[in-house]
Amino acid sequence: MFTAKTLGKEQLILLPIDQHTFGLRTQPPQPPVTFSTGRHGIVVSGYAGIQAQPSSSVGVFLSGNADDDDVFHDEVNFLVGPSWIKVVQVSASVSPAGIYSLDSDEVDHSRWIVDQCTWAPAKFPGPVTGQQEERIRLNVKLHWQGGRNGWHDLAYQVVATGTLTNLPTVAELSADIS
């Protein structure tokens, strides 16, 4: 398992969300499920460079050996977006942003697949209050094939609702504030 770090500035859009509690009915009929959407909604996107270790500043290439018939699998975890008091809903999408083929003249079978992207809240003590905060941790399963083929960067887009710790600053938003 590897980690990734966001590359450059994330693009963040704050959505207008009101606090609502919804009741959902299930099929076949069961007691209704209720949940709160939270007070805020965001869309955040960017790029993540795959790292050998969480504290590393050097990127790594996930790669396989020279046998074209071998399929390689690995997982990458990384944190995205701002801090939350509580994350309620997340819809995440991850795609290749940087692949490589170091022996393309000899490779007969190539593939790069993002097989699965799941999320979980990553809990940590807040820097100011020490109160528990959350960030969104993406877990991405990757597959690739081809002698000396591999990955180095991922692109992501996340839509999430919940209650933010702080509203984004003007510098953090992808908006023309005029």
N, C-alpha and C positions, 0 to 999 in steps of 0.2 A: 504494500500500500504506500502511495506517495501523497504528498500534499502539493498545493499550488498556491501562488500568491497573485493577487490582482496586479495587473500591469498598468501603470498610469492611473489616471483619474476615472472612476466609475461614472457612468451617466445615470443621473437620478431624477425621476419625475415624481412629484407629490400629487396624488390623486385626491379629489374632493370626496371624502367618505364621512357620513354621519354615523353616530353610534346607533346601531340597530341590533335587536335580538330577533332571530328568525326561528320559526318552528317548522321543521321538515317532517313530512309524513313518509313513511317507508312502504314499500311493496314487498311482500304482502303486508297488510296493515298491522302495525305494531304501535306501541306508545310513541308519540311524537318526540323527536330529538330537537332540543333548542341549543343555540349557541350564539355568542356575540361576535360580530365581525371585527370589533376593535374600533378605535377612533380614526386611524390613519390608513392610507393605502399608498403604496409606492410601486414604481417600475424602476428597476435598476439593471443596467447591463454593462458589460465590459469584457476584458480579456484576462485570462489567468495563465501564468507560466508555470509549468510543472517543475517542482523542486524535489531534490533528494531528501531534504529534511526541512521541518517547519522553520527553523532558524536560518536556513541557508539563503544566501543572496544569489547563488549560482544556479542557473536552470539545469535541467537534466533532460536527456532524450530517452524516452521509453523506447527500447528497440529490441529486436529479436536477433537470432543468429542467421546464418546464411542458408537455411533450409526453407525453400518456398512453401513447403507443405505444412509447416508448423504454424499454428494459430496461437497467439500470445494474448494473455488476459492480465489486466491489473486494475486497481482502483485508485482514484484520486479524490482527496477531500480538500475543500477550501471554504473560507468564510467570505460572505458577500454582504453588501449593503450596510445600513446604519445599525445602531444599537436600539433594541426594543425593550420595553417593560414586559411585553408579552406578544409573541408572534402567534397569529391565529390561523391564517391560510397562506399557502405558498403554491404558486405554479411556476416551475422552473424548466428552462430549456437550455441544453448545452450542445454545442456543435464543435467540429474541428476548426481551429484557427491557425494551427501550424503543424503540418506533417512533413515528413521527409522520406526520401528513398535514396539511400547512399550508393545503391548498386542497380540502378534502373535498367541497365542494359542486360543484366542477367536474371532479373526477377520475372518469373512467369505468372505468379499469382500474387495479387496485391489487394488488400482491403484495410480500411480504417472505419471502425464502427463505434459509435457511442451507444452502448447497449441499454443503459439504464441511468436515470438521474433521480435520486431521492434526496429529501431534505430532512433535517432535524434541527431543533433549536440548540445552539451551543451556549451553555450558561456560564457566566463568569461574574465576579464582583465588579460593580461599576467603579470607575476611577475616582469619582468625586464622593459619592455617598456610601460606597461599599455595598449598596443594595444590589440584589441579583438582577442582572440584565441578560439579554439574549441577542445573539446574532444568528443569521441563517448559515448553516453549514450544508454545503452540497456534497453529496457522495456520488461519484460518477464511475460507472464500470465501462472500461474500454477494451476493445478487441482489435487486433491488427494481425496482418499476415504479410509475408514477403521478406526475403532475405535482406537484412539491414534496412528495413522499413521501420518507421516509428512515429512518435508524437513529440511535440514540445509545447504547444499552446492550445488552450481551449477558449471558446467564446461562450458567453452565458447571457441569458435574459431572465429576470425574476420579477414576477408580480406578486406582491404580498400585502396582507392586511393585518392589523393588530394595533397596538398602542406604542408609538415611538417614545423613546426616552427623551429626546429633544427634537424639535422640528429642525429640518435641514437649514443650513445657512445659505445665503445667496450664492456663495462660492461653490457649494455642494450641489446645487440644483442645475439641471440642464435647461435653463430657461432664460429668456430675454426679459429681465426685470427692468422695465422702463416706465 
